[in-house]
Amino acid sequence: MLTRKAIVERLARAREAGMGEPHWLAGDQGAGKGPTPAAVLICLVERPDGPGLLLTQRTAHLRDHAGQISLPGGRAEPGDASLRATALREAQEEIGLNPPQIEILGDLASYDTVTGYRIHPVVGWLRPPFVLRADPYEVDEVFELPLAWIIDPANHQRRSFRGGPMTRSYYVLPYENRFIWGATAGILINLSGLLRP
C-alpha cells in the first residue's frame, strides 16, 4: 500500500531526475506560442486502506469540457502568488477545500493541452475530516476513487481517432460508469508512472 512517505520520496526522486521518465506524457506539444498557465490539484485523501483521489465531473452546460471528469483547477490569475496557489484557489472555488487543510507533497511536470493551456499539476495530501461544497455552476459531482486503481497499468487503455489527415492517440481510464480521458487521464498516467513500484 502506498503511504504518504513513499509518495513524497518518489516525487522528490522524480524532481531530482528532472521528471525525465522515458514515457512521460507532455501533452499536446506545440499547443501554441505562449500557452496559458493553469494548475490542477491532485488531491490525495488519507484512507485506512490506501489513499483516495478526488475528482470532479463538470456540469453539462459549461462552454469548455462540459460533462468531463477533471481534477480541480483552472487558469492562473494575476493575484495568484504561484501555480501552487492557483491550484489551491481553484480547489477552494470548485469543491470548497480550505487551502490550509492541504499539505503540498510536490509537483509534476507541466502538461500541455490542445486548447492552449500549460497545466501545472500540484500533488496535495488531505486528512479527514473535511467538508466538500461543490460549486453548482462548475461541478456536477465530486467523487473519490482509489489511488491504487489509478496506478495499476491494467486500468490504462490507449485509444485513437482520426481527424482529417491526422490520427490522434490518447489514454482512457474507465472507472465503473465513468470515463476519464484527455488531459486528466494524461496527468494521472504520469502520476502512475512515478508512483508505481
Buried (B, 14 or more C-beta within 10 A) or exposed (E): EBEBEEBBEBBEEBBEEEBEEEEBBBBBEEBBEEBBBBBBBBBBBBBEEBBBBBBBBBBEEBEEBEEBBBBBBBEBEEEBEEBBBBBBBBBBBBBBBEBEBBBBBBBBBBBBBEBBBBBBBBBBBBEEEBEBEBBEEBBBEBBBBBBBBBBEEEBBEEEEEEEEEEEEEBBBBEBEEEBBBBBBBBBBBBBBBBBEE
